[in-house]
Amino acid sequence: MPSTWSTRRTNGKTTYAVTRFYRTLTLIGFFGLMLTLLCWIILPERSVLFPTATILALALIPLLLPLRGLLHGKPYTHAWNSFLMLFYFTFAVGELYSSEHFDFYPALAVLFSIVCFIGSILFIRFNAKVVGTSQN
């Protein structure tokens, strides 16, 4: 009983398109998380003693490390990026849990970190199939 999924798996062009889709999904989640963190740190009113520059550096410098590899579509960087997204996911869930009221920015950070994580994992999976079919 042939299913549409098995025919898609064997078709190289479709697998390549799926790989590109998950790479794009990863980049959307990555840049969405970066923009969310920027807005979360800069936009709300804070005390004068709040070290905005330090918090920005601590939040965004780890995101800059895998940026080049993600833009070039390197599978190894996508793998490490998935580990990094777990940290941001954990941080945002902790912020949502500890807040007395619903915050929009931690909810967006959870959403974008999940999107980036799933996109990275599935990009690695389908990219291995594309590389495997191109070598045969």
C-alpha positions, 0 to 999 in steps of 0.5 A: 500500500504506497502512501504519499509520504513514502513517495515523497521520501524517495523523490529527490526534488520533493525532499530537497524542497522539504529541506529548504522549507525546514531551513526557512522555518529554522531561520524564521524561528531564529530571527523571530526569537532574536527580534522578540528578545530585542523587544523584550529587553528594550521596549518595556520601561525599566528602572534607571539601574537596569543594565540594558546593554549587559542584558542585551549582550547576555541574551543576544551574543549566544544567538550570534554564534550559530548565525553564519552556519545557519545562513549557509545551511550547515547541518552541524550548526543546525544540530548545535542550534537545536541545543541552544534553542532548548536553553531559550525555551527553558528560560522563556517557560521559566519567565512565563511560569514565574510571572504574576500575569501573562507576558507576551514576550516570553510567550513569543520566545517559547513559540519561536524557540519551538519553531526553530528547534523543530525546523533545525531537527527536521532540516538535519533529517531531510538534509541527510536524505538529500545528501544520501540520494545525491551520492547514490 
